[in-house]
Amino acid sequence: METHRIKMKIGVHEFEAEGPRELVTAQFEAFMAAVSSLPAGAPSNHLGTPITPATPLEASQAILDRVFSKGDPLSLAALPSGDNAWENALLILLYGYLKINGEQTVTGTMLNKAAKKSGVVVDRIDRAMSIHQPDFVLVAGAKKGRKYSLNNRGIARAEEIIRTIVQ
């Protein structure tokens, strides 16, 4: 039995089939019929235009302006209170670097400078951040090269802390 294979791309639409000639031909004709029946400018998937997942709880720019002071380094204009206030402040500093400066990862040195400018007193960043690892914060590197970033749960937790600050 002879195996036929076809692979093609028409715009954003892709087709690939392998098998007996009759099966490949039938699948290709069905693909061409489906592609040709789409109106020009139609979405590339059958689900329609993709929905961008924006969390309804995401902090707005006005709230970010109330909580953060822009500058070098970024600092907090309002501090969290309660248990683990300093550690939570570090968490929302990471969030600020992500949302305001667009920095996914922040070095421990930069985070320490931002904390000091904000009035957050921590002896060592790595020890203070340890309560948020690995649940909310991802850590890479060692010693002075250590970098911190928020995972998805960390982003949600930071937004929750910011909401309690502005209430």
N, C-alpha and C positions, 0 to 999 in steps of 0.2 A: 504494500500500500504506500503510495507516494504522499508525502506530507508537503503541504503548501503553507507558506507564511507570507503575511503582508503586514506592513506597518506604515502608517501615514499620518500626517498632521495637516489639517486644513484650518488655518487661523489658530484659534484656541482649542479646536476640537481634535482629539487624537483617536486613532483606531489601530488596533493590533489584534491579529488573529492567526492561529496556527492550527492545522489539521487537514482533513480530507478536502479536496478541491471544491466539492459541492457545498460543504459547510462554510468554508471561508468565503466563497462567492455569495452565499445567502446572507451571511453576517455583514459583508461589505455593502451589499445592496441595501440592507436595512439601515446601516449607518448613513449611507449617502442619502437615503430618503429622509431620515431624521434631520440631518444637517441641512438639506435643501429646503425642508419645510419650516425651518426657523426664520423668522423675519430678520431683516438686516438690523444689526445693533442689539440683538437679543442677548440676554445674559448667557454666560458660557456654561452654566450648570442648570440642571432641571429644578433646582430649588429657588431660583431667582437670584437677585443681588444678595451678596453676603451681608449679614448683619454684623456690624462691629460690636463686639461685646464690651459695652461700657457699663460699669457698675453704677447703679442708681445712687450708691452711697459715696461715689468718688467725690473727693473734695473739690469744690469749685475754685476758680482763680481768686475770687474775693476772700474766701476762707483762707486760702494759702497766703494771701497778702497780709491777713491778720495774724497768722501764726509765725510766718518766717520773715526775717529781715534779709533782703538780698544784699550780696556783697561777697568779698573774698576774705575769709570763707563765709559760707552761708551760715546764718545763725537763727535762733529761735527768738521771736518777740514775745511769746507766751510759753510758759513751761507747764508741763503736766504736774498733777499733784497726786497724793496717795501713795500706796505701796509701789515700790520699784519706780519712783518718779524719774530718777536719773537714767535708769536703763530704758524707760519708755521714751525719754527725751532723745536718747541716741537712736532709737528706732524711728522716731519721726524725723530726725535729721537725715537718716538714710532715705526716707520717703521724700523729703524736700530736695535732696540731691537728685533723686530720680525724676520727680515731676517738674521742678523748677530749672535745674541745670541740665537735665537729660543725661545724667551720669548713672549708669546701671550699677557700677561698682565704685566703692569709695575706699581709699587706703585708710588704715588705722591712724596714721599721722594726720591726715586731713580731717578725719572725724574727731580726733582729739582737739585740734585747733578750733573746729566749729563748736565743740562742746564747751571749751573754755570761753570762747567769745559769747556763748549763750548763757554763761553762768552755771553750767553743769559741772559739778565737781566729782570727778572719778579719778581714782588712782591709776588704773590701767584699763584701757578700752576693751582688751580681750577678756578680762575678768568680768567687766560690767555687761558685755554682750553675751556672756556664756548662758545667761538665763533664757535668752531668746533663740539659742541654737539647739537643735536644727529646725525647730518648729517654725520660726519666722525669718531667721537670718541664715544665709549661706556664707561660709568663710572659705577663703582660698589663700594659700601662701603661708609664710612663716615669718616671725619676728617683725622687722620693719616693713617687710614686703606684704604683710597680711592685708587682704582686701575683703570688704564686707558688701553684701548685696541682699536685697529683700526677695524672698520667694512670694508666690501669690498669697499665701496665708499671711505673710508679713505685711504685704501691702494692705490687705483688709484690716489687719490689726492696727496698723498705723493710722488708717482712716478713722477707725473707731476711736482711737486715742485723741485724734484731732477734733472729732465731733464733741468729745467730752470737754475739751479745752474751751471751745467756742460757745458752749451752752451756758 
